[in-house]
Amino acid sequence: MPQLTVRSIGEKAYRRLKERARTNRRSLEAEVRAILDLSVLPDRDEIVRRCNAMRSRLKNRFRGDVTRDIRADRDR
């Protein structure tokens, strides 16, 4: 698994990270991982853009009611 070393963190930021970790009942390392994981998730605008792109790609691909096909598949 990749590792990352961050040097020269400001004292105030370090204290706030420690407090946040304590509040969330995590180690400092686990707290920093959680913050990094959340920070790289796509934001709302990116999610909307991706959904619109998918809708465009799928447009006119599926037609009609698929209920009959689903029922036929279940009855097999």
Backbone torsions as a table, in degrees:
resi	resn	phi	psi	omega
1	MET	NA	137.4	-179.3
2	PRO	-63.3	152.2	177.5
3	GLN	-124.4	156.2	-179.3
4	LEU	-137.3	133.7	176.3
5	THR	-115.4	130.4	178.5
6	VAL	-116.8	122.8	-178.3
7	ARG	-108.1	159.4	173.1
8	SER	58.2	49.6	174.5
9	ILE	-77.7	137.6	178.3
10	GLY	-63.2	147.8	-178.3
11	GLU	-58.9	-41.1	-179.1
12	LYS	-64.9	-45.2	179.1
13	ALA	-62.9	-40.4	179.5
14	TYR	-62.7	-45.6	178.9
15	ARG	-62.5	-41.9	180.0
16	ARG	-66.6	-37.7	176.0
17	LEU	-63.6	-43.7	178.6
18	LYS	-60.8	-43.4	179.8
19	GLU	-65.3	-43.3	178.3
20	ARG	-62.1	-40.9	177.7
21	ALA	-62.7	-44.4	179.3
22	ARG	-62.3	-43.5	179.3
23	THR	-60.5	-39.5	-178.2
24	ASN	-90.4	6.9	179.0
25	ARG	54.4	47.5	178.1
26	ARG	-128.8	162.5	170.7
27	SER	-72.6	163.7	177.6
28	LEU	-59.1	-43.0	-179.7
29	GLU	-62.6	-44.0	178.9
30	ALA	-64.5	-36.9	178.5
31	GLU	-64.9	-44.2	179.4
32	VAL	-63.7	-40.7	176.8
33	ARG	-60.7	-43.2	179.8
34	ALA	-62.7	-42.6	178.8
35	ILE	-63.0	-44.5	179.4
36	LEU	-64.3	-42.7	178.8
37	ASP	-59.1	-45.5	-179.8
38	LEU	-67.5	-33.2	-174.8
39	SER	-72.6	-21.1	-178.2
40	VAL	-100.9	0.5	174.0
41	LEU	-67.6	148.3	178.4
42	PRO	-65.7	144.1	177.8
43	ASP	-80.9	175.8	-174.7
44	ARG	-57.5	-44.0	-178.6
45	ASP	-61.2	-39.5	178.9
46	GLU	-66.9	-40.6	178.6
47	ILE	-64.0	-43.9	178.7
48	VAL	-61.9	-42.9	179.5
49	ARG	-61.0	-44.6	179.6
50	ARG	-64.4	-41.7	179.0
51	CYS	-63.4	-43.2	178.6
52	ASN	-63.6	-39.1	177.9
53	ALA	-63.8	-41.3	178.9
54	MET	-66.5	-42.0	177.8
55	ARG	-59.2	-41.2	179.2
56	SER	-63.3	-41.9	-179.6
57	ARG	-66.7	-34.5	-176.0
58	LEU	-90.4	-6.5	-177.7
59	LYS	-57.1	133.5	179.8
60	ASN	65.1	9.2	179.2
61	ARG	-81.7	-38.3	-179.6
62	PHE	-110.7	129.3	-178.8
63	ARG	-129.6	144.1	173.0
64	GLY	80.4	-178.1	-178.2
65	ASP	-88.9	126.0	-177.9
66	VAL	-95.2	4.0	-177.2
67	THR	-57.0	-43.9	-178.9
68	ARG	-61.9	-42.1	179.5
69	ASP	-65.3	-39.3	179.4
70	ILE	-66.0	-44.6	179.4
71	ARG	-63.4	-41.4	178.4
72	ALA	-62.0	-39.5	179.3
73	ASP	-66.5	-39.6	179.0
74	ARG	-66.6	-33.3	-177.1
75	ASP	-77.6	-9.9	-179.8
76	ARG	-69.6	NA	NA
